[in-house]
Structures are given as structure tokens and as C-alpha cells.
Amino acid sequence: MPKVRSLLTAALLTGTALGAAVPAPARAQARDCAPRATVPGAQKQVAACLSDLTTAGTVASGHTVPADWAGLHSTATKNPAHVPGVQIDGYFPDTSAFNTNNGWNHDAQFVIRLPEHWTGGLVVAGSPGNRRQYANDFTISDWALAKGYAYAATDKGNSGTGFYQDGKRPGDAMAEWNDRLTQLTRAAKKTVARHYGRSPGRTYAAGISNGGYLVRWQLENHPELYDGGIDAEGTLWRADGPNLFTYLPSILRAYPSYAATGDPSAHKALLDAGLAPGSEFLWPFHDQVYWNLTQTIYRKEFDPSYTGDEADYDYAARPRSVHEAVARVALTGRIRKPLITLQGTYDSLLPIGTDGDVYARMVRARGSALYRYYRVEAANHVDGLYDTYPDRLRPLLPCMRSAFTALESWTTHHQSPPSSATLPRPATGDLVDTCSLEAAS
């Protein structure tokens, strides 16, 4: 079990151990080329002209790392291919070295893809979990490139389960995530303008999990950079809660008793912590892979002086400095550009009642009309488990892609998306590649 646990953890949380980059000689398959623009502020950049910028081509040429995106989608997902163009890999100045991609041992790595047939837009993404810059290649980049968008992604400035070692004070590592996405967006917009001879007509932020959190933060704090955003399973950070620390310790305390004996009081405690009734079949996996590790690494980021058991962690009783560290990255709900949020009702890492539902209330409390929220029935935090439970789960990715299309119409043609709703799991049909944002009547 320890080996299984470590492999699953690496794949789903960091994307660094289940596989390796394609050997360097494979890169010779790509033509070296000079893009018509350099990336402003980059300390290093390497460009290649590729016959296919999607994962169908970059896996073979060595311009992506499949381990970075392991477990984020159903293996049955159909993705587009055959998008020629230029890929620029590089990094911005940074002092940490967790990211080993490209043999650089340097953080603040990015990837920018410039399709040959550009339709005038740009999609920018930050990585989910603690993964690196290629983590969204299958879920976001392929889709965006096939629609003619340029694409840019960042590793957020630090990666891996030891990310909290970056920075000088609690909260620095996560605060850097926001700065790095802002930095990349500005640089990518200029790169696109120089490469194509005109600025992108529309720029969208898109992300999953921690990447979804980044989308929210950007639209709250730098709306001038974007035309809208897609936030799937975004992490909620609030200084006064709810946040990871207000429910994960409760789950860690109650689950052992429930797993051992089915203790009804422990089951109630797990539901009270936010886990959804009906999602019990997912709990053993999350116990093995997510709960304790997530609590531990984020607690070390915001509260490194704590020495007790993680199950006994009491966020409300911790020093004011801890709450102030969380406040530095907290969300407010004050979005200033159109945002579509999606979250699965069976999310067993970020329970929907403590995350998506709360953020939706925060946005609505500010009276924003720039928001849609779709609760996707029976979707989990990531789609990889759909292959194991196709009769019980529903992939979130096709709904994210439908939301992207709706966002395009919303921001370019002023066509409002369907009203916010809970989207029931269809009893029939193609759940892997289709999703309607219309709630059943």
C-alpha cells in the first residue's frame, strides 16, 4: 500500500513521478525556429516549430510531460490534434529550483504555444495542485489550440509537495502563484502581439483546482488583463474560513473510526465536515492520496510553527499571524469580469458545500451579474476516477468545455449563458465528451 499511495499521490497531486519526459533526442524531430517575438522578462527561452502543438504531437516530440497531467481526465476523452505552430519554453528569474522539467532545475517555468492559424485570442492557465507547467496540456491547451487560441501556462513559481519551502515568510509561496500568473499573462499578451502583429482580441483565464483559485484571484485583482475566466473546482481561501483548515482536520479525525467500524457518529461528522452523501465510495481513495497530505503541506505553508497532529489542528485557535498569512491570498468574491464556476457535487477533496457554494454566495452578495455557477452532479475533484466508477461518476471536463464556449458567446456576442443551476447526471448519452449547461426541466 505505501508504494501505491506514493504513486497515486505523485500522479494526482504533483504529476512528477508516474512517467518521465520524452528523451531529449526526440526533440530533434522538431525544427528549431525563431519566433517573431521574444518573451518579455524571460531569463531563458527556447523555441521550436512543431507540426502539432497538441498532446497528440508533443508527447512524441518531447514538448510536454504526460506525468504532469496524469489523472486529470478520463482516458476515454476525445481530444483534437494537428495544430501546427511555435512552442516557447522558458523561465522567468526566480530563486527556487523545485521544477526539474527540461533539465533546468529552475522554477517560474512557462510554456507558450502560438498556433499557425490564430483566431485572435489567448488562454492563460496556472497549474492545478502542485503540478508543473504542462499540467493543463490535455485538459485546456489542446482544446484552446484547436479553436485557434494562443496558449500560455505557468508552474506558479514553485511546484511539488515541498512547495512550502519557497519564500521567506508563511504564505509567500502561494502569494507567488498569483504574481506568476499575472507576470505570465502580461508577457504572453505582448509575445502574442509581437508574433502575430496585433494584440489578442480576447484573453481568458482558465484553471482547475488551485488553477481555478488563480482564475478567481485574477478576475478580482487584475480584471484589466482578461475578458473572462473559467474556474473548475477552484480552491477557496478565506481568512475566517471556510478554507482547507476548517474541515480537513475534522475529516482526518472522523474517518479512521468510520473506516474501521462504520461508526454512525463518525459518518455524521464526515458529512458535517462537508463530504456529500453518496460519495462514500470515494473516501478510501481520498484518505490514501489526498486528505492528510493536503492538510500537512498547506499547514506547513501558512503555519510552520505548529507541531501537533494534523487531525488535532484547530485553525480558529491559531495565532493571528496565521490568519493574516491566509488573508494575503484570500478571495473576496468581487469579480470584475465574467466568470463561470463549475464544481462536482461529489468533490471529496474540496467539498462543494465548503467551497463552490460558498464562493457563489460571496459573488452574489456583491450583486454581480458577471457570474454563472454550475454544480455538476456526481462529478469528483478530478476526472481520473471516472474510469473506475463510470456508473457512479460524471466527468467535469466536458462541462468545462461547454462553459468555455458559453463564455466566448457571453464576452463576444453578449449572449448570456444558461442560468446557474445544478446539472443532473444524464442517465444515457456520452458523458465523457458532452455536457449541456441547461438544467433539466
N, C-alpha and C positions, 0 to 999 in steps of 0.2 A: 503493500500500500504506500509506503513513503515514496518509492520511485514513481508510482502512478501519480501520486499527489504532486510531486515536484514537476513532472512533465506537464500535467494539466495546468498547473499554476503558471508555468513559464509560457505556455501557449496562449492562455486566455487573458492573463494579466499583463504580461510583458512582451510576449511574442519574440523571445530571444533564444529559445532552446530547442524547439521542435523543427529542426532544419537549419540550413546554412545558406549563405549567399551562393549563387551560381559561381563556379570557379572563374577566376579573373580572365583566363583565355577566352571565355565565352564573350567577353566584351569586345573582342576583336571582330565579332560579327557585325557590330555597329560601325558606321562610318563616323570618324572624328569630324567635327564640323565646328564652325564658329558662328554662334547665333548673332543676329543683328543687334544684340544688346547685351551688356553685362548686368549683373545683379547688383544694384547699389548697396554698398555697405558690406558685401560679402568678403570674407577673408580668403576663401578658396572657392573656386567653381570649376566644374568640368562639364563640357557639353558633348552630346552625341546626337547624330542624326539617326533616327530609328525608323524602321519600316512599320513598326507597330508599337505605339505608346501604351496600349492596354496590357493587362497582365498576360494575355494570350501570347504576346510577343516579348514582354520584358522579363518573364520568367526564364525564357530561353537565352536572352541576350545578357542576363545578369544585371538588369536595371531595376530590379525590385528584390525583395526578400520575402518569400512566401511565409516564413515563420512569423513575420511581423503582423500578418493578417490572419493567422490561423484561428479558427473557431468563431469568427465573427459572422459567418454566413452559412446557409445551408449548402452542402456540396451539390445539391441539385439546381442551384441558381444558374440561370442562363445570363451570360454577360456578353456585351458587344465586343467586337475586335476590329482589327485592320484600320487603325488610326495612325497614319504616319505623321512624323513631326520631330521636334527637337526636345530632348530632355536635358535639363541642367541640374546637376547635383552639386552641393556645396555646403559651406557652413559660414555662419557669422562669428565674429570674435566672441570667445567665451573662455572661462577658466576651468570648466569641469570636463571630464572625459569619460562619461559613462557609455556613450554611444560608440560602438565598435564597427558600425556599418562602414563599408567602403575601405576598411583598414585604417581609418583616420583617427580613431580613439579621441574623438572631439565632439562635444555637444553643440547644440544650436545648428544641427544639420537640417537641410531642407531639400526638397525636390520641387522643381518647376517643370511643367510639361506644356509645350507650345504646339498645338496641332497644326498641320499644314493647312487644313480647311477650317479656318477660325470663323465663328459666327458672331464674335464681338463681345463675349462675356468671360468672366473669371470666377472660378470657385476656389475658395481658400479653406483649408481644414487644419485642425490640430488633432493630434493622435489620441485615441481612446486609452483608458487605463494608464499604464506606464510604458506604452509601446513607443516605437520609433517612427520615423517619418513615412515609411511605406505602409503603415497600418491601415490606411483608408484606400489603398490602391484598388482592391477588388470591389469594395462596397460603394465608394464615392468616385474615385478617379476614373475608372472605366466608363461609368455612366455619364459623367460630365464630359469627358473627351469625345465620346460618341455623339454627343449633342453639339459638339463644336466649341466647347468652352476650353480656355486655358485652365490649368490646374496648378495649385501650389499647396504644399503641406510642410509642416514643421514637427520636429521631435519635442517641441515645447521647451527646449533648453536643458532638459535633464530627463533621463529615462531609466527604466528598470526598477526593481523593488528597493533599491538603495537610493532612490532619487532624493530622499530627505537629507542626505549628506551634503547636498549643494546649498550654498548660501551661508550667510554669517549669523542669521537670527531666525527664530521659528517663523515659518510662513514664507520665507524668502523663495524657496524652490517653487512653490505654487504660484506666488506672485510673478515669478519669471515666466510661467506659462502664458499668462495674459500678455506680458510685454513682448514675448517672442512671436505670438500670433499677430499682434499689431505691427511689429517690425517686418514680418514676412509679407503681410498684406500691402503695406506701403511699398516695399521693394518689388513685389510681384506686379503691382499695378504699373510701376514705372518700367519694369522689364517688358511687360506686355506692350505698353505704348511704344517703346523703342523698337521692339521686334516687328510689330505689325504696322507701325506708322500712325497709330491712333490709340487713344486710351480706351480701356474697356467700357462699353456702354452700360454694363451692369456687373456688379460684383456681389456674390453671395458667400456667406459663411455657412459651413455645414459640418456637423460633427456628431459623434456617438459617445455616450458616457461622459468621460472627462472632456472629450471633444465637444459634446453638447453643452456642457457648462461653459466652455470657452465661447461658443456662439452667443449664449445669453449675455455673458460679460461684455463681449464686444459691442453688441447692439445696445447695451445700457450705457457704455462708456465711450465708444468710438463710432457712433452711428454715421458719421460723415464718411466713413470708409466703405460702407456697404449699402446695398439696396434691399437686403433682406437676409433671412437665415433659416436654416433647418436644424432643429435641435432634437436628437433622438436619445432618449434615456439619459438626459442631462443630470449631472450630479448637483445637488442643492447644497450650497453653503450659506448658512446664516449664523451670525454670532450668537444669537439667543436660541438657536435651534428652530425647527429640526435640522440636524445635519448627521453625518455618519456616527458621531459620538453619542448621539442621544438615543439611538436604537440598537446599534451593533452590540454593545456590551450586554444589553438585555437578551438579545438572541444568543450570545455566547453563554450566558448563564443558564438559560432555559433549555437549550437544545440537547445537551447530554442526557438529561433526565427523560425528555420526550423520546429520544432515540433508543434509550435503553429499555424503557417500560411502557411508552405510550402515555405517560402521565398526563391526565386531562388538564391539570393546573398548569403544567409546563406548556402544553399545546395552546392554552388560552394566553399564556404570557407571550408566546411567539406571534400569535395573531394580534395581540395588543401592541406588540413592537412594530407592527405594520405588515407582516407577511400575509399574503392573501389566502383565504380558504380555498382549497382545491389545488394549491401549489405545493402541497406536502411532498409529492414525488420528486420535486426538485431540491429539497432541503439537504439530503445527504451529499449531493454533489457540491452544493454551495458551502456546506460545512467543511468538506475536504479541501476545496480550492480557494474560496473567497473570504469568508467571514473573518476568521482570525487574522489572516494576513493583511486584509484591508484595514481592519481596526489598528493593527500594530504599526504599519508603515505610515499611516496618516497621523496617528497619535505621536509617532516619533518626529514627524514634520512640525506639528503645532505644539506639542507638549513633551519635549525630550527629557525633562527632569522627572517625569513620572516613573516609578519603579515597581508598581504593583502589578497584579494580574490584570490582563486586558478585560476579562469578564467583570471585574470589580470597578472598572473605570467609571467615575462619576463626573461627567463634564460640567454639570452645574456647580459642583463644589470646587472645581479647579481655579487657580489664581486668575485674577483679572487679565494678566498678561496673555494667558492662553486664549481667552475670548477676544482680546484685541488682535492677536495674530490671525484668528479666523476672520475677524472683521475686515482685515486688509484685502481679503479675496471674496468677501460676501456679495451676494446678489441682492438687488433691491426690487426687481420687477418693473423698473422704469425703462422699458424698451422704447426706442425711438425710431425703429424701422420695423417693417413687417417680419413677424416671427411665427413659424409653425413648430409646435412641440408635439412629439409622439412618445408615448410610453406604454409598455406592456403591463397588463393587469397582473400578470404572474411574475413580474420582475422580483427576483428573490435576493438581489443584492442592494438595489435602491428601491425599496417598496414604494409603490405608486402613491399610497396614502401619505407618505412622509416626504415625497419628492415632487413628482409631476403635478399632483393635485394641489400641493401647497404653492408651487411656483405659479400655477394658473391663477390661484386666488390672489397672489401678490400682484400679478399683472392686472387682473380685473379690478382690484382695489384702487388702482391708479386710473381707471376709466379708459384704458387703451382700447382702441378699435383695431389696432395693428396686430392682432393675435388670434391664432387658432390652436386648439388643443384637442388632439385625438388620442383617446385611451383605446389601445388595441387589445381586445380581449384575447387572453391566453398567450400573449407574447411574453417572452422572457427577456432578461437583460441583454443577452447576445443570442444570435440565431443558431449557433453551432449545435445546441441540444435538440433542435427540431428534428435532425436526422435520427436521433434516438427515440424521440416521442412524437412521431408525425400525427398520431391520433389524438394527442392532447395539447400540443403547442401550435403556435402560428408564427411564422417568421415576420419580423418587423421590417426588414429591408424593402420588400415591395411597397409597403405603405410609405416608407421614407421617399421612395422614388416617385410615387404618386403625389406626395406632398411637394416635392421639388417642382413637378410640372405645374401644380396649383400655384406655387409661389411665383413661377415665371409669369403666369397669366395675371396674377394679382398685381405684380410690380410693373409689368409692361403694358397690359391691356386693361387694367383696373377691373378685372373680373374677380369678384370676391370668391374665395374658396368656400366649400360647404361649411355650414355651421359646426362649431366644436361639438364633439359627440364621442360616445363610446362605440367603437366599431366592432360589432359581433363577429365571432369566428364563423366563417361560412361553413356550412355542412358539406358542400361539394365545391368542385372547381379547383383551379390552380392556385393554391395558397402560396407557393414558392415564388411565383413571378407576377402575380396580380394582386391588386388591392384597391378597393373603392373607398373613398373618403366619405361617402354618403352613408349615414346611419340607416339601418333597416327601418321601414315604416311600421 
